[in-house]
Amino acid sequence: MTFLAANLQLTIPQTVALMGGHTVGRASRSESGYQGVWKGRADTFSTGYYVSLLSLPWHNDVSSFNGKAVNQWSVPRRPGGGGGGGPAPGGGGAADAIMLNSDMQVRMN
């Protein structure tokens, strides 16, 4: 949050509102190199993004997209293929839940 405040002159409430935009939508590997959703249902507004961000056991994953490193966070899978954190808040499984470094910065601040 200090990065956003210092570089974009955003207040903490403004940063929280901006990050809350992740409550809808999804990332597509073919468009951005990232793959997944920020909460279980990508088509409704809810607090699921913030609940997922703070409650699931995130693991850093690095892959490649167009020759560049893509760094995203996911929920470790349990043996047998399920998401490590159980169902993602807001419906859906945790297996396809993602966070980006910017999301994790909010969690760690």
C-alpha positions, -999 to 999 in steps of 0.1 A, spaced: 0 0 0 29 23 7 40 19 -30 6 29 -43 4 58 -19 39 70 -28 38 65 -65 2 71 -74 -7 94 -45 -36 71 -35 -51 71 0 -57 38 18 -94 40 11 -88 47 -26 -63 18 -28 -89 -5 -12 -115 6 -37 -92 2 -67 -81 -33 -56 -118 -42 -50 -122 -40 -88 -108 -76 -87 -141 -87 -73 -154 -91 -108 -136 -104 -139 -109 -129 -145 -74 -131 -160 -69 -150 -193 -35 -165 -201 -39 -157 -238 -43 -120 -231 -21 -113 -201 -2 -144 -192 -21 -147 -160 -49 -174 -156 -77 -175 -130 -102 -155 -110 -97 -134 -79 -128 -149 -62 -151 -178 -68 -177 -160 -89 -163 -135 -114 -197 -121 -123 -209 -106 -90 -197 -79 -66 -190 -92 -31 -163 -92 -4 -150 -125 -16 -118 -109 -31 -108 -96 3 -118 -128 22 -98 -149 -3 -68 -126 -1 -66 -128 37 -77 -163 44 -63 -187 17 -28 -202 18 -12 -184 -12 18 -198 -30 40 -179 -55 41 -194 -90 63 -182 -118 56 -191 -155 66 -177 -189 44 -156 -213 59 -143 -245 94 -149 -232 89 -130 -200 84 -142 -164 48 -140 -152 45 -141 -114 11 -149 -99 0 -164 -66 -23 -195 -64 -37 -218 -37 -16 -250 -35 -34 -281 -47 -40 -310 -24 -32 -345 -35 -60 -356 -58 -63 -322 -75 -84 -301 -52 -75 -265 -43 -55 -263 -10 -78 -238 6 -112 -255 0 -139 -235 -17 -131 -199 -26 -153 -173 -10 -181 -163 -33 -187 -197 -47 -164 -218 -69 -133 -237 -60 -100 -223 -48 -81 -243 -75 -84 -215 -100 -82 -186 -76 -52 -162 -82 -36 -131 -68 -10 -108 -83 20 -92 -66 -1 -60 -62 -28 -80 -44 -3 -97 -21 13 -63 -13 -20 -52 1 -21 -84 22 14 -80 35 11 -43 44 
